[in-house]
Amino acid sequence: MKTIEQLLTTMNLFKNINPNEILNILNQLNPHTKKYEQDTTIFHPGETNSLIGIVLKGSIQIYKDDYWGNRSILTELGYGELFGEVYALTNEILGVTVKTTAESEILFIDIKKILECSKLNNSYIQLVTNLLSEFAQKNLLLTRKIDILSKQSTREKVLTYLSTQSLKSRSSIFEIPFNRQELADYLCVDRSALSNELSKLKKANYIDFKKNKFILKKQ
């Protein structure tokens, strides 16, 4: 079993940081870990949050429900990925729900402690650089979703999403992190309309799929 320090050396937030320095940094960030069962809510809308979560095990989903209960899934995150950083740094009230989609273990850290350090050595500077990189990646994900949701038809949304996933995996064969209802929520379309469009695309030989595994085909 790897220690938390060994796990963190493989994560983007701590890349290019001397492994011997990671424990020193963690000790300044009030770290603690917590285990969750599947389908457990970690953060609720309306709360304030001062901590960043890092997924050590399992996976989480971030989504937003409107007043009438219509759900829009923003993203699903797995091992080594961060969540809550924007709210932790801005003190904004949470507008989303963070929920586990599998049995999970989360490391929580107080990232603001970095900003309170009077002397920043190279390791701390690298950590801040990595955090900024994480912000950039999240912004890229948001831009991609805006591109998908800007499409007019369900077919265009589906094809844009699948093309993005293919590019991300660098293969025409890939798995997506959503079941059908979750994919419908992510694309902001009706589930039956989504299923109907997937069947049409498969019949037209644009795609093939089995559950959450997809194959894109050349026309």
N, C-alpha and C positions, 0 to 999 in steps of 0.2 A: 504494500500500500504506500503510495507516494505521500509525502508530507505536503501541507499547504504551500510551503515555500517552493518545493519542487514543482508543484502544479503551476504556481504563478510564473515561474521562469518560462513556461510555454505560452503565456498569454500576451496579447499585444500591449496591454497596459504596462507591462514590466519588461518589454523587449529592450535590448541594448543596455540593461542595467546589470551590474555585477551581481550574481546570485548571492554573494555574501552580504550585499547591501540591502537585499529585499526585506529580510527580517528586521533590520534596523529601521527601514522606512515604515513597515507595517506597524511597528511598535509606536510610531508617532501618529497613527491614523485611527486609534481606538478600534482595532479589528475585533469582530466576533462572527462566528458562523452559526447558522441555524438550519435545521433540516425540516422539510415540508413534505406532507403527503401530496399525492396527485390531486388536482382541482382545489388547491388551497389558495385563497387570496392573500397576497403579500402586502400590496398597497391598495387602498380604497380611494375613490374620488372624494375630493373635499378635504383630504388630509394634507398636512404639510410634512415634508420629508427632508432630513438633513444628511441622509446617507446614500452612498452609491452601493448598488448590489453587483456582485460578480458571481456568475453561475459556475460553481465548481462541479456540479453533477445535475443531470436532468435537463429540463427545459422550461421556459416560461413564455407566456403570451401576454402581449400588451394590447388592450382594446378599449374602445370607448362606446358607451351606450348613451343614446339620446333619451329625452324625457319619456318617450313612448316605448322604450325598450329595443329600438333598432340598433343592432350592433355593427360596428366597423372595426375590424381587426387591423391594427397598425403594423405589428410585426411579431415574429416568434424568435426567441433567442435561445441559444444553447451554450455549451461549454465554453468558458473563457470570455463570454460577452458581458457587457455592462448594461445596467439600466438605472434610471433614476438620477443620472448625473445632471441633467438640465434643472430639475426641480431642486436638487441638493445645493446647487450653486446660486440659484435665483430666489429661493424661498417662496416660489410660486405655489399656490394651492394645486394639488394634483387634479388633473382633469381626465385621468385615465385609470383603468384597473390593471393591476399586474397580478397574474394568476399562474400557478404551476400547471403544466400539461403532462407532467410525469413526476415521480418521486424525485425530489430535488434537494440539493444542499447549496446554500447561498452564503458567500462571504460579504459582510457589510463593512464598509470603511467610511470614515469621515474625511472626505477629500479636502474640506476647508482647512484642515490642520496644516496642509502643505503651505497654504497661503499665509499662515501665521508664523512660519519659520523665519527667523531673522537672518539666518545664513543658509543660502541654498547651495549645496554642493552639486557636482555633476550628476549624481544619481537623482536628486530631486528635480533638477532641471530637465533631465531625460523623462522623468515621470510626467511632468507638466506637458512636455512635447508630445508624449504618447497620448495623453488625455485630449489634447487638441486634435490629434489625428483621429481619435474616436469620435469627437464631435463632427469632424469633416465626413467621416464614414456615415454617421447617422443622417447628416444633411443630404448625402448622396442617396441614401435609401428613401428619404422623404421625397426627393426630386423624382426618383423613379416611380414612386407611387402616384405622385401628381400626374406624371405622364400617362400612367395606366388609367387613372380615373378621368382624365380629360377626353378619353375616347368616347365616342357617342354610342356605339352598340356593344352588346354583350360579347359578340364575336371579336371585335377589336380589342376589348379589354382582356379577353382570354388569351388571344394570340400575343399581345404585347407582354403580358405577364409571363407566359411560357417562354417567349423569346429571351426575356430578361433572365429567367432561371437557367436557361440553356447557356447563355453567355457567362453567367456566374459560375456554373459548374464546368464550363469549357467542354461541353459535350452535348450531343443531341439526345442523349439518354440521361435522365436525371430523376430525382425524387423531389417532391415538394413537401413542405412541412405541415400542410393543411389537409384535413378531410374535406368532403364536398361542402358541408355547411360552412366550415371555416373559410374555405376558398370563396364561397359566395359572399360571406361577410367581409372578406378582405377586398373583393372587387366591387362591393356595394351593389350586388345584383341579386335577383331572386334565385333561390336554389334550383327550382324546377327549370327556370330559364337557362341557368348554367348547365344543368345536366343535359337539357335538350341541345344546347349549342355544342357541348363536348361530343355528343353522339353524332351530330351533323358533321363536325370536323373530322371525326374518326371515319365516318362513311365516305367522306370526300377525300380520304387518304392524306389529310394534312398532318394528322397526329395518330398515335396509338397510345393506349394507356391501360394500366391495371392498378386499381386503387390510386395510390399517390405516386406511382412510377409512370413517367411519360417518355414518349419517343417522338421527336419532331421529324417530319419527312419532307424531302425536297419535292417540289412540284415539277 
